């Protein structure tokens, strides 16, 4: 069966996603022209999938679909996601993301960090406007998880003594937590029963892990054009991802990942590591792990009311597993 393209998957909710886009644009109009310029630059789609607001809207489709609550929440999760990317780029000193120059590179580290802080506050304000205590608390817990994950990654940069469990924990904090915020808040704001909320929490949690594993594989096997950033960026930063872990397990002796992490003086090690991963069974093995998490995400969706949103969630999981960017 043919996998659907993202535009086909999004089509049933395109009108509501357009309303999220309008709200994002409206957040760019502030008193300061300098801040407006930064917001305009960072909040435009620019190749972004708008995946997280889509998950919020979809998760609200099973019971009482209330756009007065769902639209600010969907906008909040996208703004929060943007803030994390801006901070990540400042921390990693990244020059390019999604094929565009980063805020960090254009305006500097100080302004990038302050813009990220502003966006977190903006997302929190939008979440609070729902007046839903569960969503507000979840937002705060998610921000703590993301910050903790970033600290975890920073303290473990170039650390070879990390287990698969350590890797998954970091992925949960940095990626899956925001997926859960998207699905749980959408379900809660739609007056879903607790059983249904937990099905969507499980979906967001496992889909987030699968999404990140695919991202980590693409960092080795995709092209720079597909990635919108340099290939092997994780290795450059000393971030030990699943493909690199598998490479270390297969070649424990003379291993370019080990050489790079221990000495950090020969960029040729990065090129060799990328080639070795591409020429091995490692991508396939990583995709198998991602597929297991994707299956876990979808395993209880049949407990939700049968409607088009349920089918979209299944198609979305399939798409994210097979994407190239």
N, C-alpha and C positions, 0 to 999 in steps of 0.2 A: 504494500500500500504506500502511495506517495506521501511523504511528509509535507505538511502544509507550510507555506511561507508565513512569515510573521504578519504581514499585512492581511492575509486571509484570516489568521487567528484573531487579530484585533478587530476585524471589520464590524462584528455585532456591537462593539462598544466604542466605535470610532467617534460618534457624536459626543459621548460623555468624556472621552479622553481629550477631545478638542476643548471642552469646557475646563478641564484641568490645565490645558495649555494656556487658555485665556487667563486663568488665575495666576499661573506662573508669570506671565507677562505683566499682570497688574502689580505683582510684588516688586517689579523693577522700578516703578515710579515712586521715587522717594524725594525728599527735599534736597539732598546733596547730589549735584551732578556727577561727582566723582564716584559715589557709591552706586548711583544709577548705572553708570558705565560698567562697573564691575558686575553688578547683578545681571544686566543685559547680556554681558559676555558669557557669564557662567550658567545662566538658567535657560538659554536657548537649547533646543533639542540636540543639534550638532552630532547626529549619529547615535544619540542615546536611545535606548529601546523603550523607555518609559515603562519598564517591566513592573516596577514596584507599585506605582499607582494603578496599573492594570490589575494587579493581584488584589489590591484593596477593593476596587470596584467589583471584580468577579466574586470575591468572598462575600460581598453584600447582596449578591443576586439570589440567594436561596430562601430568604424570608422577607423582610420588609426593606425594600430598596429605597433608602431615603437619601437623595442626593444632597439635601441641605446639610447632612452630616458627613456623607461619604466624600463629597468633593473637597472640603477643607482637609480631610484626613489624607486623601490621595495626593493632594498638593503637598502636604506636610512630609509624607514619606519620600517624595521625589526631591524636595528641598534638602531633607536630611541626607539623602544619598549623595547629592551634589556637594554638600559640605564635607562629607567624608572623603570624596575624591580630591577636593581642593586641599584638604589637610594632608592626604596621602602624598600628593604631588610635592607639597612643600617639604614634608619629611624626607621623601626619597630624592628630592632635587630633580624631579622629572621635567623635561623640557616639552614633551609632547604627550597628548592624550586624545584619542579619537581623531587622530590626524590633525589636531590643532595645537597651537602653542598654549601651554598651560598658564593659568593665572600667576603661578609662582614665577615662571620665566618672564612674563610680560611686566608684572608689577612688583615682584620681589617677595621674599619669604614673609616679611612682617605683614604686608597687606594681604597676602594669601591666608595667613593664619587668622587675622582679624575678620576677613570676609567669611571664612568658615565658621567662626564664632557667631557672627551676625546671622548666618543662615541657620545654624542650630537653634538660635533664639527665635527666629522667624518660624521655623518648623514647630517649635514648642508652643508658640502663641496660637498657631493654626490648630494644633491638636487640642489645646485648652478651649478653643472656641466651640468644640463639640460638646463641652460640659459633661463628657463621659469619663468618670473617674478611672475606669479600667484602661481606657485608651491613654489617658494622661499618665498614669503610673507606668504603663507599658512603654510609653515613649521614653520616660526617664530611665527605666531599666535597660532599654535598648542602647541608649547613649552611653550608659555605664559599660555595657558589654562591648561595644565598639571601641571605646577608649581603652578598656582593659586588653582587648585583642591587639590593638596597635602597640601598646606598651609591651605586651608579650612578644610580639614580632620584633620590636626594637631591641629588647634585652637578649633575644636569641639569634640576632643577626650573626651569620657565619658560625653558628653553633652546629656541629655535626652530630651531637649527641641528643637528637630529638627522635621520638618514637612516632609511629603512625597515630597513636592516640593524641600526642601533642599537636600534631598537624590538624587532626579533625577538630580538636578543641579550639584552635586558632581560627579555623574556618567557620565554626559555629559562632564565635564572637564577632568576627569581622564581616561575615557575609550572611550567614543563615539568620542571625538575630534580626536583621532588617527585613528579611523575607517574612519572618514570623510576625513582626510588627505590622506588616502590610496585610497579611491574611487574618490575623487575630483581631486587629482593629476593625477591619471591614466586616467580619462576622459579628463582632460584639455590637457595632453601631447599627446593625440590621436586626437586632433583637433575636439573634439565633439562639437556640437552646445550647446548653453547655456541651452536649455530645457533638453537635455539629461544629461548634467552635474548636473543639479538640481535634476533629478530623482535619480542619483547615490549618490548625497549628502544626500538626504532623506533616501536612503537605508543604507548608512554607519552610519548615525546618529541614526536611530531607531534600526538597528541591534546591534550597540554598546551598547545601553541601554539594549536590550533584553539579550545580551551576559553577561553583568555584573550582571543583576538580577539572571540569572541562576547560575553564579559563586557564588553569595551570598547565594543562596539556597543550593548549593553543600557544602558550608562551614559548613552547619548543617547536611545534610543528607548523604553525601558521606563518604567513608572510607578514612583513612589516605593514604592508598596505591593508591586509585583513585586520591586523591588530590595532592599527592606528597609533602604534608606538613601536620602539625597537624590540626585536625578538630577543628573548633571554633576559628581559629586564629583572625578573625575580632573582636570577643568579647574580647579576651585577650587584644587587642590593644585599646579597647574602641571605635571601629567604629560601629556606629548604622546603620545597613543595613535593608532592607525591611523585612526579616523574623523576626528580633528582634523587629521592629516597630509593626508588626502585633501581636506579642506575648504580647507586652506592652498594645496594644489596647484590646486584649481579656481578659487579666488578670491584670487590673490596680492596684490591691491591692498588695498582696504578690507575687511579681514577681522577679525571679532570675536575670533577666537583670537589673532591677532597683537596686537590692541589690548589684550586682557586680559593676555597674557604680558608685554607691554612696559610697561604702565602700572599694572595691577592696582588700579585705582581706581573701576571702574564695573561692578558685578555684572550690569548690563544686557547687557554683552558676552557673558556666559555664557548668558543666556537666548536671545540672538540666535543664538549658535553652535549651541545645541541645536535651535532651530527650523530653521536652515538645513540642518543634517544631516538632520533628519527629513523635510524637504520636498525632498530631493535623492535621487539614485541612490546616494549614499555607503553607506547601510546594505547595500544589495544587493551593492555591490562588495566591501565588507568580508566579507560572508557568503561570497562566491565565494572569497576568499582562504582563509577558514576551511575551506571545503569542500575545497579543494586539500590542506590539511594533514590533514584528516580522512581523505581518500582515501589519502594517503601512510601514515597510521597503519595502515590496514586492508589495504594492498596485498599484504603477505606473510603474512597470517594463515593463508592456505591451506597454508602450509608446516608448520603445527602439526597435531597429531593431531586428527582430526575428532570433536569431542565438543560437548556443549551449551555449554561455556564459550566456545568459539570463536564461536558464534552470539550469545552474550550480549555479547561484545566488539564485534561488529558493530552490534548493536542499541544499545549504549551510545554508540558514536560517532555514530549517527544521532540519538539523543535529545539529546546535548549540543550538537549543531549546531542543533537546532530549539527549544531551551528558551527560556523567557521569564523565568527567574529564576536 
